[in-house]
Amino acid sequence: MKKSVLTRYRVMAYVTGVLLVLLTLGMIGKYVLDLNGAADFTRVVSIAHGWLYVLYLVFAFDLGSKAKWPVGKQVWVLLAGTVPTAAFFVERKISHELEARLAEDSPTPVKA
């Protein structure tokens, strides 16, 4: 597995997580606080989150298949983009795990 696969996943996890938090705040503003403009904000953010979540699913599935994760772990990572702030915690855990594995797999440079 290449480091670029992990990097793509990490970027999309952060983007998806931020958009989901913004969407949650927009929904609170729209339905609880009845703020002006919250409906338009929520509409834009929900569309962006929806499309970028699909991209997150593709990158997370690609990462999981290359890391040879079991199905349960794969589903856990895929669903992390649907719970506000979960993507941040899952991304951190997955990144630590896979960076350690990438460090083990990389060849050590030979000193001359």
Secondary structure, DSSP 8 states (H G I E B T S, - for coil): --HHHHHHHHHHHHHHHHHHHHHHHHHIIIIIS--TTHHHHHHHHHHHHHHHHHHHHHHHHHHHHHHT--HHHHHHHHHGGGSTTHHHHHHHHHHHHHHHHHHHHS------
